[in-house]
């Protein structure tokens, strides 16, 4: 059984201040997890986590992570703007984008962010619109399948991102001629894996590629970005990735490959949005309808506009009926929202305690890619975001949308 980071009594008090639905975040859990990540990689002097803003784009959350020594990974103009307003600057910002508009590159250069190029054609494009900086990163796509212990974890060859290896070699040579002095290498080869082996296997591939690039081009590679990909245990029977075991595995690959190559000064970067924030957010809602036809349905005041992952991926999110945590799960429900789409379901054939109208329902693990993926289909309004602070108090960190917000961009 998954446990909520907020108990029934606390939540009953919180919902008196903030009407459901809303996303709730656990500051204490976020900070503890951030410190564990840093400790797992403290063996690398230049280590830095660049939190993926797209996972949880909220200034208050970003400020907490900044206080913990994190940087940010941005993928758009507005994410750059938010990061700047929070106080991130220069090499605290990694700009990783694709099909990038010129305005985004111009803004990233203005902020002196580290630019992570997605394609060899972007070299000339960036040069023309904003100029080439002295430090730059390139994203690598090795193609084919990404294997761990002969098991297929993902298929980079089907992904739209990154340079091929021949393009990397050619691109590094071009960039050196254009004045680049320090290089970074980046890759994202699997998504949401809780295997402790993922990062070490990815690191080994990137370390070997970096040594090859140095030999072929003479490039001074100063950092390697392992990107994201470490997931979280959405299912209650899954084990969380052991970040200390992960860090140890990366260290072993570092010492095996980079140190003998004279590259012991390379900094390790990560961008672990889901791992950092996922378990420390939840969607709080209420049961407002029940329906009994060919199946039994419980309708919530939340819908896929608040949490898209189950609808678009068939993703599992654990559900707790607050106050009934110890009751038997002997009722089978589809738990749904009110969108005019049949995939608007948080759970299908889920065994839960008997749910009564008015019960508080908590949907777990929405701290990353939860609120962020919200939308306004059916004219639904995006919910509030609330922070449960370390001292037990709450803070509204994003108000709920109103009809006035929805109509603000329209001429009526």
Secondary structure, DSSP 4 states (H G I P E B T S, - for coil): -PPPSS-HHHHHHHHHHSPSSEEEEEHHHHHHHHHHHHHHTTTSTT-EEEEEGGGS--HHHHHHHHHTT-EEEE-SHHHHHHHHHHT--GGGEEEE-SS--HHHHHHHHHTTPEEEE-STHHHHHHHHHT---SEEEEEB---S-EEETTEEEE-GGG---SB-HHHHHHHHHHHHHTT--EEEEE----SSB--THHHHHHHHHHHHHHHHHHHHH---EEEEE--S-B----STTSPPP-HHHHHHHHHHHIIIIITTTT-TTPEEEE--HHHHHGGGEEEEEEEEEEEESSSEEEEES--TTT--HHHHH-----EEETT-TTS---EEEEEE-SSSSTT-EEEEEEEES---TT-EEEE---TTTTGGG---GGGPPP-EEEEE-TTS-EEEEEPPP-HHHHHTT---
